[in-house]
Amino acid sequence: MRRDEWTIDTGADRDSSKRLAMMLNQPFAGLTGTGGEGPWQLSPHIERIGCSLTIETGRDQFCMKTGHALAEYLVTEKEPSLLRSVMHKQFGLRADGIETDVLISEAIVLMDGEPEAGSEAGRGRARRIRKWGRVFAAFLKDHSHMHLDGFIRFRLKEYFAEIREAAETALEERAMERQYQEFVTLLQSMVQWQEVRLPAVHLLHSGGHAFRMYDEKMRPLERDEEEVDESLAETRGEGVEDQEESMLVSRLLAASPRHLYIYTPEPDAQVIRTLLGIFGERAAICPKLPT
């Protein structure tokens, strides 16, 4: 019976190569080796992992498990460095910058998505491992040698496109967050220097974009945002989600209350957080309407 042999040039440092060897052996613990370590052995002198064994049955399954381990290594070990390279070479960020580290984490979160029930990992991560595990496995069925970095670069172009898109989205979202912060800071200064017009405004939020405004005596407030509309339009950024929320901010700036009392079933809603940021100590969330 023919003996199967595979070699994988890792293109990584010694520690990463050791981790890859452990990941490759994990599905096959006890299959070979006196210590039950598995069939994959790391060369003592070069960063190459080899496997030599006779498989009577289940060769396709062996390749699938090995491919899955390679894909898990790709997502766990290689993905952050690939994102770092994209952000440095294509978007001009410092490779060793703290901001780059943060953006890498945000890009991975974007690709991973929300964690599945009972798991810390997101569906996107599991999808990538399954998808690229099949690609690795298909290659191993027909080839005995793999140069890992070359395989990733030239055979996983779709994966690289996903990496680049995640990096670009993370950068765009960070830029939007900066615009939002600048927007809030500017409106904070407007609140600080405006003359107080009303002792208090009671803002009733029914959820979503449904708001009603009342003065200190609980009389409905008419729209009176003209005096700040022009300046608000010039400084409006992406932080305020849509026109209705922008108009709400405009009306409150026009009212210029000494105190802003907010009644809401959604205290964590973005618009509520924006109002608290703009009005600072003047604003408070209240549990009950005044009597």
Secondary structure, DSSP 8 states (H G I E B T S, - for coil): ---EEEEEE--S-HHHHHHHHHHHHGGGTTSSSTTS--S-EE-SSSSEEEEEE--SS-HHHHHHHHHHHHHHHIIIIIHHHHHHHHHHHTT---TT-HHHHHHHHHHHHHHH-SB-TT-SSBHHHHHHHHHHHHHHHHHHHH-SEEEHHHHHHHH-HHHHHHHHHHHHHHHHHHHHHHHHHHHHHHHHHHHHHS---EEEEEEEEEETTEEEEEETTS-B-----HHHHHHHHHH--TTS-SHHHHHHHHHHHHH-EEEEEEE-S-TTSHHHHHHHHHHGGGEEE-SS---
